């Protein structure tokens, strides 16, 4: 949880299934409370925003990547192991 920040109590509506996952995480000790779990989740989501903004700026300046560029990027990401194998396929890496 982010310390040193002013906190405010709010009420939210969340699907029961998601709330069950949150309670399980607290019970396992992955979070100290429901509030800390949700605060951390929001902080992580906001952490992705600068990258999304940068990609939006690149798209605005250069346009959307071509299908060829996307295919090249996917090949390179697979080559360096940054993409998981597709389901149903077997990895050839030594285990």
Phi and psi restraints in degrees (range 20) as a CNS / XPLOR table:
assign (resid 1 and name C) (resid 2 and name N)
       (resid 2 and name CA) (resid 2 and name C) 1.0 -83.5 20.0 2
assign (resid 2 and name N) (resid 2 and name CA)
       (resid 2 and name C) (resid 3 and name N) 1.0 115.2 20.0 2
assign (resid 2 and name C) (resid 3 and name N)
       (resid 3 and name CA) (resid 3 and name C) 1.0 -87.1 20.0 2
assign (resid 3 and name N) (resid 3 and name CA)
       (resid 3 and name C) (resid 4 and name N) 1.0 157.8 20.0 2
assign (resid 3 and name C) (resid 4 and name N)
       (resid 4 and name CA) (resid 4 and name C) 1.0 82.4 20.0 2
assign (resid 4 and name N) (resid 4 and name CA)
       (resid 4 and name C) (resid 5 and name N) 1.0 5.2 20.0 2
assign (resid 4 and name C) (resid 5 and name N)
       (resid 5 and name CA) (resid 5 and name C) 1.0 -103.3 20.0 2
assign (resid 5 and name N) (resid 5 and name CA)
       (resid 5 and name C) (resid 6 and name N) 1.0 145.1 20.0 2
assign (resid 5 and name C) (resid 6 and name N)
       (resid 6 and name CA) (resid 6 and name C) 1.0 -66.8 20.0 2
assign (resid 6 and name N) (resid 6 and name CA)
       (resid 6 and name C) (resid 7 and name N) 1.0 136.5 20.0 2
assign (resid 6 and name C) (resid 7 and name N)
       (resid 7 and name CA) (resid 7 and name C) 1.0 -110.4 20.0 2
assign (resid 7 and name N) (resid 7 and name CA)
       (resid 7 and name C) (resid 8 and name N) 1.0 151.0 20.0 2
assign (resid 7 and name C) (resid 8 and name N)
       (resid 8 and name CA) (resid 8 and name C) 1.0 -137.0 20.0 2
assign (resid 8 and name N) (resid 8 and name CA)
       (resid 8 and name C) (resid 9 and name N) 1.0 136.3 20.0 2
assign (resid 8 and name C) (resid 9 and name N)
       (resid 9 and name CA) (resid 9 and name C) 1.0 -83.3 20.0 2
assign (resid 9 and name N) (resid 9 and name CA)
       (resid 9 and name C) (resid 10 and name N) 1.0 132.3 20.0 2
assign (resid 9 and name C) (resid 10 and name N)
       (resid 10 and name CA) (resid 10 and name C) 1.0 -134.7 20.0 2
assign (resid 10 and name N) (resid 10 and name CA)
       (resid 10 and name C) (resid 11 and name N) 1.0 167.7 20.0 2
assign (resid 10 and name C) (resid 11 and name N)
       (resid 11 and name CA) (resid 11 and name C) 1.0 -113.1 20.0 2
assign (resid 11 and name N) (resid 11 and name CA)
       (resid 11 and name C) (resid 12 and name N) 1.0 134.6 20.0 2
assign (resid 11 and name C) (resid 12 and name N)
       (resid 12 and name CA) (resid 12 and name C) 1.0 -128.5 20.0 2
assign (resid 12 and name N) (resid 12 and name CA)
       (resid 12 and name C) (resid 13 and name N) 1.0 160.6 20.0 2
assign (resid 12 and name C) (resid 13 and name N)
       (resid 13 and name CA) (resid 13 and name C) 1.0 -112.3 20.0 2
assign (resid 13 and name N) (resid 13 and name CA)
       (resid 13 and name C) (resid 14 and name N) 1.0 129.2 20.0 2
assign (resid 13 and name C) (resid 14 and name N)
       (resid 14 and name CA) (resid 14 and name C) 1.0 -138.5 20.0 2
assign (resid 14 and name N) (resid 14 and name CA)
       (resid 14 and name C) (resid 15 and name N) 1.0 141.5 20.0 2
assign (resid 14 and name C) (resid 15 and name N)
       (resid 15 and name CA) (resid 15 and name C) 1.0 -58.3 20.0 2
assign (resid 15 and name N) (resid 15 and name CA)
       (resid 15 and name C) (resid 16 and name N) 1.0 143.2 20.0 2
assign (resid 15 and name C) (resid 16 and name N)
       (resid 16 and name CA) (resid 16 and name C) 1.0 -56.2 20.0 2
assign (resid 16 and name N) (resid 16 and name CA)
       (resid 16 and name C) (resid 17 and name N) 1.0 -38.4 20.0 2
assign (resid 16 and name C) (resid 17 and name N)
       (resid 17 and name CA) (resid 17 and name C) 1.0 -63.6 20.0 2
assign (resid 17 and name N) (resid 17 and name CA)
       (resid 17 and name C) (resid 18 and name N) 1.0 -40.6 20.0 2
assign (resid 17 and name C) (resid 18 and name N)
       (resid 18 and name CA) (resid 18 and name C) 1.0 -68.2 20.0 2
assign (resid 18 and name N) (resid 18 and name CA)
       (resid 18 and name C) (resid 19 and name N) 1.0 -40.5 20.0 2
assign (resid 18 and name C) (resid 19 and name N)
       (resid 19 and name CA) (resid 19 and name C) 1.0 -62.6 20.0 2
assign (resid 19 and name N) (resid 19 and name CA)
       (resid 19 and name C) (resid 20 and name N) 1.0 -36.8 20.0 2
assign (resid 19 and name C) (resid 20 and name N)
       (resid 20 and name CA) (resid 20 and name C) 1.0 -61.5 20.0 2
assign (resid 20 and name N) (resid 20 and name CA)
       (resid 20 and name C) (resid 21 and name N) 1.0 -40.3 20.0 2
assign (resid 20 and name C) (resid 21 and name N)
       (resid 21 and name CA) (resid 21 and name C) 1.0 -63.2 20.0 2
assign (resid 21 and name N) (resid 21 and name CA)
       (resid 21 and name C) (resid 22 and name N) 1.0 -40.1 20.0 2
assign (resid 21 and name C) (resid 22 and name N)
       (resid 22 and name CA) (resid 22 and name C) 1.0 -63.9 20.0 2
assign (resid 22 and name N) (resid 22 and name CA)
       (resid 22 and name C) (resid 23 and name N) 1.0 -47.3 20.0 2
assign (resid 22 and name C) (resid 23 and name N)
       (resid 23 and name CA) (resid 23 and name C) 1.0 -61.9 20.0 2
assign (resid 23 and name N) (resid 23 and name CA)
       (resid 23 and name C) (resid 24 and name N) 1.0 -38.9 20.0 2
assign (resid 23 and name C) (resid 24 and name N)
       (resid 24 and name CA) (resid 24 and name C) 1.0 -62.2 20.0 2
assign (resid 24 and name N) (resid 24 and name CA)
       (resid 24 and name C) (resid 25 and name N) 1.0 -42.4 20.0 2
assign (resid 24 and name C) (resid 25 and name N)
       (resid 25 and name CA) (resid 25 and name C) 1.0 -62.4 20.0 2
assign (resid 25 and name N) (resid 25 and name CA)
       (resid 25 and name C) (resid 26 and name N) 1.0 -40.4 20.0 2
assign (resid 25 and name C) (resid 26 and name N)
       (resid 26 and name CA) (resid 26 and name C) 1.0 -66.1 20.0 2
assign (resid 26 and name N) (resid 26 and name CA)
       (resid 26 and name C) (resid 27 and name N) 1.0 -43.2 20.0 2
assign (resid 26 and name C) (resid 27 and name N)
       (resid 27 and name CA) (resid 27 and name C) 1.0 -62.4 20.0 2
assign (resid 27 and name N) (resid 27 and name CA)
       (resid 27 and name C) (resid 28 and name N) 1.0 -35.3 20.0 2
assign (resid 27 and name C) (resid 28 and name N)
       (resid 28 and name CA) (resid 28 and name C) 1.0 -76.6 20.0 2
assign (resid 28 and name N) (resid 28 and name CA)
       (resid 28 and name C) (resid 29 and name N) 1.0 -12.6 20.0 2
assign (resid 28 and name C) (resid 29 and name N)
       (resid 29 and name CA) (resid 29 and name C) 1.0 89.0 20.0 2
assign (resid 29 and name N) (resid 29 and name CA)
       (resid 29 and name C) (resid 30 and name N) 1.0 10.3 20.0 2
assign (resid 29 and name C) (resid 30 and name N)
       (resid 30 and name CA) (resid 30 and name C) 1.0 -72.5 20.0 2
assign (resid 30 and name N) (resid 30 and name CA)
       (resid 30 and name C) (resid 31 and name N) 1.0 -18.2 20.0 2
assign (resid 30 and name C) (resid 31 and name N)
       (resid 31 and name CA) (resid 31 and name C) 1.0 -146.3 20.0 2
assign (resid 31 and name N) (resid 31 and name CA)
       (resid 31 and name C) (resid 32 and name N) 1.0 151.1 20.0 2
assign (resid 31 and name C) (resid 32 and name N)
       (resid 32 and name CA) (resid 32 and name C) 1.0 -81.5 20.0 2
assign (resid 32 and name N) (resid 32 and name CA)
       (resid 32 and name C) (resid 33 and name N) 1.0 -21.4 20.0 2
assign (resid 32 and name C) (resid 33 and name N)
       (resid 33 and name CA) (resid 33 and name C) 1.0 -162.3 20.0 2
assign (resid 33 and name N) (resid 33 and name CA)
       (resid 33 and name C) (resid 34 and name N) 1.0 168.1 20.0 2
assign (resid 33 and name C) (resid 34 and name N)
       (resid 34 and name CA) (resid 34 and name C) 1.0 -61.2 20.0 2
assign (resid 34 and name N) (resid 34 and name CA)
       (resid 34 and name C) (resid 35 and name N) 1.0 -42.5 20.0 2
assign (resid 34 and name C) (resid 35 and name N)
       (resid 35 and name CA) (resid 35 and name C) 1.0 -61.3 20.0 2
assign (resid 35 and name N) (resid 35 and name CA)
       (resid 35 and name C) (resid 36 and name N) 1.0 -43.4 20.0 2
assign (resid 35 and name C) (resid 36 and name N)
       (resid 36 and name CA) (resid 36 and name C) 1.0 -68.1 20.0 2
assign (resid 36 and name N) (resid 36 and name CA)
       (resid 36 and name C) (resid 37 and name N) 1.0 -36.6 20.0 2
assign (resid 36 and name C) (resid 37 and name N)
       (resid 37 and name CA) (resid 37 and name C) 1.0 -61.4 20.0 2
assign (resid 37 and name N) (resid 37 and name CA)
       (resid 37 and name C) (resid 38 and name N) 1.0 -48.0 20.0 2
assign (resid 37 and name C) (resid 38 and name N)
       (resid 38 and name CA) (resid 38 and name C) 1.0 -68.7 20.0 2
assign (resid 38 and name N) (resid 38 and name CA)
       (resid 38 and name C) (resid 39 and name N) 1.0 -39.4 20.0 2
assign (resid 38 and name C) (resid 39 and name N)
       (resid 39 and name CA) (resid 39 and name C) 1.0 -60.9 20.0 2
assign (resid 39 and name N) (resid 39 and name CA)
       (resid 39 and name C) (resid 40 and name N) 1.0 -43.9 20.0 2
assign (resid 39 and name C) (resid 40 and name N)
       (resid 40 and name CA) (resid 40 and name C) 1.0 -63.9 20.0 2
assign (resid 40 and name N) (resid 40 and name CA)
       (resid 40 and name C) (resid 41 and name N) 1.0 -39.8 20.0 2
assign (resid 40 and name C) (resid 41 and name N)
       (resid 41 and name CA) (resid 41 and name C) 1.0 -63.3 20.0 2
assign (resid 41 and name N) (resid 41 and name CA)
       (resid 41 and name C) (resid 42 and name N) 1.0 -41.8 20.0 2
assign (resid 41 and name C) (resid 42 and name N)
       (resid 42 and name CA) (resid 42 and name C) 1.0 -66.5 20.0 2
assign (resid 42 and name N) (resid 42 and name CA)
       (resid 42 and name C) (resid 43 and name N) 1.0 -42.0 20.0 2
assign (resid 42 and name C) (resid 43 and name N)
       (resid 43 and name CA) (resid 43 and name C) 1.0 -62.3 20.0 2
assign (resid 43 and name N) (resid 43 and name CA)
       (resid 43 and name C) (resid 44 and name N) 1.0 -42.3 20.0 2
assign (resid 43 and name C) (resid 44 and name N)
       (resid 44 and name CA) (resid 44 and name C) 1.0 -63.7 20.0 2
assign (resid 44 and name N) (resid 44 and name CA)
       (resid 44 and name C) (resid 45 and name N) 1.0 -42.6 20.0 2
assign (resid 44 and name C) (resid 45 and name N)
       (resid 45 and name CA) (resid 45 and name C) 1.0 -62.9 20.0 2
assign (resid 45 and name N) (resid 45 and name CA)
       (resid 45 and name C) (resid 46 and name N) 1.0 -42.0 20.0 2
assign (resid 45 and name C) (resid 46 and name N)
       (resid 46 and name CA) (resid 46 and name C) 1.0 -66.8 20.0 2
assign (resid 46 and name N) (resid 46 and name CA)
       (resid 46 and name C) (resid 47 and name N) 1.0 -27.0 20.0 2
assign (resid 46 and name C) (resid 47 and name N)
       (resid 47 and name CA) (resid 47 and name C) 1.0 -64.9 20.0 2
assign (resid 47 and name N) (resid 47 and name CA)
       (resid 47 and name C) (resid 48 and name N) 1.0 -24.1 20.0 2
assign (resid 47 and name C) (resid 48 and name N)
       (resid 48 and name CA) (resid 48 and name C) 1.0 -80.9 20.0 2
assign (resid 48 and name N) (resid 48 and name CA)
       (resid 48 and name C) (resid 49 and name N) 1.0 -18.8 20.0 2
assign (resid 48 and name C) (resid 49 and name N)
       (resid 49 and name CA) (resid 49 and name C) 1.0 -59.2 20.0 2
assign (resid 49 and name N) (resid 49 and name CA)
       (resid 49 and name C) (resid 50 and name N) 1.0 -42.5 20.0 2
assign (resid 49 and name C) (resid 50 and name N)
       (resid 50 and name CA) (resid 50 and name C) 1.0 -58.5 20.0 2
assign (resid 50 and name N) (resid 50 and name CA)
       (resid 50 and name C) (resid 51 and name N) 1.0 -38.0 20.0 2
assign (resid 50 and name C) (resid 51 and name N)
       (resid 51 and name CA) (resid 51 and name C) 1.0 -65.6 20.0 2
assign (resid 51 and name N) (resid 51 and name CA)
       (resid 51 and name C) (resid 52 and name N) 1.0 -42.4 20.0 2
assign (resid 51 and name C) (resid 52 and name N)
       (resid 52 and name CA) (resid 52 and name C) 1.0 -61.3 20.0 2
assign (resid 52 and name N) (resid 52 and name CA)
       (resid 52 and name C) (resid 53 and name N) 1.0 -41.1 20.0 2
assign (resid 52 and name C) (resid 53 and name N)
       (resid 53 and name CA) (resid 53 and name C) 1.0 -63.2 20.0 2
assign (resid 53 and name N) (resid 53 and name CA)
       (resid 53 and name C) (resid 54 and name N) 1.0 -42.1 20.0 2
assign (resid 53 and name C) (resid 54 and name N)
       (resid 54 and name CA) (resid 54 and name C) 1.0 -62.1 20.0 2
assign (resid 54 and name N) (resid 54 and name CA)
       (resid 54 and name C) (resid 55 and name N) 1.0 -44.8 20.0 2
assign (resid 54 and name C) (resid 55 and name N)
       (resid 55 and name CA) (resid 55 and name C) 1.0 -63.6 20.0 2
assign (resid 55 and name N) (resid 55 and name CA)
       (resid 55 and name C) (resid 56 and name N) 1.0 -38.2 20.0 2
assign (resid 55 and name C) (resid 56 and name N)
       (resid 56 and name CA) (resid 56 and name C) 1.0 -61.8 20.0 2
assign (resid 56 and name N) (resid 56 and name CA)
       (resid 56 and name C) (resid 57 and name N) 1.0 -40.9 20.0 2
assign (resid 56 and name C) (resid 57 and name N)
       (resid 57 and name CA) (resid 57 and name C) 1.0 -64.5 20.0 2
assign (resid 57 and name N) (resid 57 and name CA)
       (resid 57 and name C) (resid 58 and name N) 1.0 -41.6 20.0 2
assign (resid 57 and name C) (resid 58 and name N)
       (resid 58 and name CA) (resid 58 and name C) 1.0 -62.4 20.0 2
assign (resid 58 and name N) (resid 58 and name CA)
       (resid 58 and name C) (resid 59 and name N) 1.0 -43.4 20.0 2
assign (resid 58 and name C) (resid 59 and name N)
       (resid 59 and name CA) (resid 59 and name C) 1.0 -61.7 20.0 2
assign (resid 59 and name N) (resid 59 and name CA)
       (resid 59 and name C) (resid 60 and name N) 1.0 -41.5 20.0 2
assign (resid 59 and name C) (resid 60 and name N)
       (resid 60 and name CA) (resid 60 and name C) 1.0 -65.5 20.0 2
assign (resid 60 and name N) (resid 60 and name CA)
       (resid 60 and name C) (resid 61 and name N) 1.0 -37.6 20.0 2
assign (resid 60 and name C) (resid 61 and name N)
       (resid 61 and name CA) (resid 61 and name C) 1.0 -80.4 20.0 2
assign (resid 61 and name N) (resid 61 and name CA)
       (resid 61 and name C) (resid 62 and name N) 1.0 -41.0 20.0 2
assign (resid 61 and name C) (resid 62 and name N)
       (resid 62 and name CA) (resid 62 and name C) 1.0 -112.3 20.0 2
assign (resid 62 and name N) (resid 62 and name CA)
       (resid 62 and name C) (resid 63 and name N) 1.0 -8.4 20.0 2
assign (resid 62 and name C) (resid 63 and name N)
       (resid 63 and name CA) (resid 63 and name C) 1.0 87.2 20.0 2
assign (resid 63 and name N) (resid 63 and name CA)
       (resid 63 and name C) (resid 64 and name N) 1.0 169.3 20.0 2
assign (resid 63 and name C) (resid 64 and name N)
       (resid 64 and name CA) (resid 64 and name C) 1.0 -65.2 20.0 2
assign (resid 64 and name N) (resid 64 and name CA)
       (resid 64 and name C) (resid 65 and name N) 1.0 145.7 20.0 2
assign (resid 64 and name C) (resid 65 and name N)
       (resid 65 and name CA) (resid 65 and name C) 1.0 -63.0 20.0 2
assign (resid 65 and name N) (resid 65 and name CA)
       (resid 65 and name C) (resid 66 and name N) 1.0 146.8 20.0 2
assign (resid 65 and name C) (resid 66 and name N)
       (resid 66 and name CA) (resid 66 and name C) 1.0 -72.8 20.0 2
assign (resid 66 and name N) (resid 66 and name CA)
       (resid 66 and name C) (resid 67 and name N) 1.0 161.9 20.0 2
assign (resid 66 and name C) (resid 67 and name N)
       (resid 67 and name CA) (resid 67 and name C) 1.0 -57.0 20.0 2
assign (resid 67 and name N) (resid 67 and name CA)
       (resid 67 and name C) (resid 68 and name N) 1.0 -35.5 20.0 2
assign (resid 67 and name C) (resid 68 and name N)
       (resid 68 and name CA) (resid 68 and name C) 1.0 -65.4 20.0 2
assign (resid 68 and name N) (resid 68 and name CA)
       (resid 68 and name C) (resid 69 and name N) 1.0 -42.3 20.0 2
assign (resid 68 and name C) (resid 69 and name N)
       (resid 69 and name CA) (resid 69 and name C) 1.0 -65.0 20.0 2
assign (resid 69 and name N) (resid 69 and name CA)
       (resid 69 and name C) (resid 70 and name N) 1.0 -40.9 20.0 2
assign (resid 69 and name C) (resid 70 and name N)
       (resid 70 and name CA) (resid 70 and name C) 1.0 -63.7 20.0 2
assign (resid 70 and name N) (resid 70 and name CA)
       (resid 70 and name C) (resid 71 and name N) 1.0 -40.6 20.0 2
assign (resid 70 and name C) (resid 71 and name N)
       (resid 71 and name CA) (resid 71 and name C) 1.0 -63.9 20.0 2
assign (resid 71 and name N) (resid 71 and name CA)
       (resid 71 and name C) (resid 72 and name N) 1.0 -42.7 20.0 2
assign (resid 71 and name C) (resid 72 and name N)
       (resid 72 and name CA) (resid 72 and name C) 1.0 -61.0 20.0 2
assign (resid 72 and name N) (resid 72 and name CA)
       (resid 72 and name C) (resid 73 and name N) 1.0 -45.9 20.0 2
assign (resid 72 and name C) (resid 73 and name N)
       (resid 73 and name CA) (resid 73 and name C) 1.0 -61.9 20.0 2
assign (resid 73 and name N) (resid 73 and name CA)
       (resid 73 and name C) (resid 74 and name N) 1.0 -41.3 20.0 2
assign (resid 73 and name C) (resid 74 and name N)
       (resid 74 and name CA) (resid 74 and name C) 1.0 -63.8 20.0 2
assign (resid 74 and name N) (resid 74 and name CA)
       (resid 74 and name C) (resid 75 and name N) 1.0 -42.4 20.0 2
assign (resid 74 and name C) (resid 75 and name N)
       (resid 75 and name CA) (resid 75 and name C) 1.0 -60.8 20.0 2
assign (resid 75 and name N) (resid 75 and name CA)
       (resid 75 and name C) (resid 76 and name N) 1.0 -44.1 20.0 2
assign (resid 75 and name C) (resid 76 and name N)
       (resid 76 and name CA) (resid 76 and name C) 1.0 -66.9 20.0 2
assign (resid 76 and name N) (resid 76 and name CA)
       (resid 76 and name C) (resid 77 and name N) 1.0 -40.7 20.0 2
assign (resid 76 and name C) (resid 77 and name N)
       (resid 77 and name CA) (resid 77 and name C) 1.0 -64.4 20.0 2
assign (resid 77 and name N) (resid 77 and name CA)
       (resid 77 and name C) (resid 78 and name N) 1.0 -39.0 20.0 2
assign (resid 77 and name C) (resid 78 and name N)
       (resid 78 and name CA) (resid 78 and name C) 1.0 -65.3 20.0 2
assign (resid 78 and name N) (resid 78 and name CA)
       (resid 78 and name C) (resid 79 and name N) 1.0 -41.7 20.0 2
assign (resid 78 and name C) (resid 79 and name N)
       (resid 79 and name CA) (resid 79 and name C) 1.0 -60.3 20.0 2
assign (resid 79 and name N) (resid 79 and name CA)
       (resid 79 and name C) (resid 80 and name N) 1.0 -38.9 20.0 2
assign (resid 79 and name C) (resid 80 and name N)
       (resid 80 and name CA) (resid 80 and name C) 1.0 -91.5 20.0 2
assign (resid 80 and name N) (resid 80 and name CA)
       (resid 80 and name C) (resid 81 and name N) 1.0 3.6 20.0 2
assign (resid 80 and name C) (resid 81 and name N)
       (resid 81 and name CA) (resid 81 and name C) 1.0 79.0 20.0 2
assign (resid 81 and name N) (resid 81 and name CA)
       (resid 81 and name C) (resid 82 and name N) 1.0 20.4 20.0 2
assign (resid 81 and name C) (resid 82 and name N)
       (resid 82 and name CA) (resid 82 and name C) 1.0 -87.9 20.0 2
assign (resid 82 and name N) (resid 82 and name CA)
       (resid 82 and name C) (resid 83 and name N) 1.0 -7.5 20.0 2
assign (resid 82 and name C) (resid 83 and name N)
       (resid 83 and name CA) (resid 83 and name C) 1.0 -116.4 20.0 2
assign (resid 83 and name N) (resid 83 and name CA)
       (resid 83 and name C) (resid 84 and name N) 1.0 135.7 20.0 2
assign (resid 83 and name C) (resid 84 and name N)
       (resid 84 and name CA) (resid 84 and name C) 1.0 -69.5 20.0 2
assign (resid 84 and name N) (resid 84 and name CA)
       (resid 84 and name C) (resid 85 and name N) 1.0 152.8 20.0 2
assign (resid 84 and name C) (resid 85 and name N)
       (resid 85 and name CA) (resid 85 and name C) 1.0 -63.4 20.0 2
assign (resid 85 and name N) (resid 85 and name CA)
       (resid 85 and name C) (resid 86 and name N) 1.0 151.1 20.0 2
assign (resid 85 and name C) (resid 86 and name N)
       (resid 86 and name CA) (resid 86 and name C) 1.0 -67.2 20.0 2
assign (resid 86 and name N) (resid 86 and name CA)
       (resid 86 and name C) (resid 87 and name N) 1.0 148.4 20.0 2
assign (resid 86 and name C) (resid 87 and name N)
       (resid 87 and name CA) (resid 87 and name C) 1.0 -60.1 20.0 2
assign (resid 87 and name N) (resid 87 and name CA)
       (resid 87 and name C) (resid 88 and name N) 1.0 139.7 20.0 2
assign (resid 87 and name C) (resid 88 and name N)
       (resid 88 and name CA) (resid 88 and name C) 1.0 91.8 20.0 2
assign (resid 88 and name N) (resid 88 and name CA)
       (resid 88 and name C) (resid 89 and name N) 1.0 -14.5 20.0 2
assign (resid 88 and name C) (resid 89 and name N)
       (resid 89 and name CA) (resid 89 and name C) 1.0 -97.6 20.0 2
assign (resid 89 and name N) (resid 89 and name CA)
       (resid 89 and name C) (resid 90 and name N) 1.0 153.0 20.0 2
assign (resid 89 and name C) (resid 90 and name N)
       (resid 90 and name CA) (resid 90 and name C) 1.0 -101.3 20.0 2
assign (resid 90 and name N) (resid 90 and name CA)
       (resid 90 and name C) (resid 91 and name N) 1.0 138.4 20.0 2
assign (resid 90 and name C) (resid 91 and name N)
       (resid 91 and name CA) (resid 91 and name C) 1.0 -76.5 20.0 2
assign (resid 91 and name N) (resid 91 and name CA)
       (resid 91 and name C) (resid 92 and name N) 1.0 143.0 20.0 2
assign (resid 91 and name C) (resid 92 and name N)
       (resid 92 and name CA) (resid 92 and name C) 1.0 -95.9 20.0 2
assign (resid 92 and name N) (resid 92 and name CA)
       (resid 92 and name C) (resid 93 and name N) 1.0 1.2 20.0 2
assign (resid 92 and name C) (resid 93 and name N)
       (resid 93 and name CA) (resid 93 and name C) 1.0 -69.9 20.0 2
assign (resid 93 and name N) (resid 93 and name CA)
       (resid 93 and name C) (resid 94 and name N) 1.0 146.0 20.0 2
assign (resid 93 and name C) (resid 94 and name N)
       (resid 94 and name CA) (resid 94 and name C) 1.0 -67.4 20.0 2
assign (resid 94 and name N) (resid 94 and name CA)
       (resid 94 and name C) (resid 95 and name N) 1.0 143.3 20.0 2
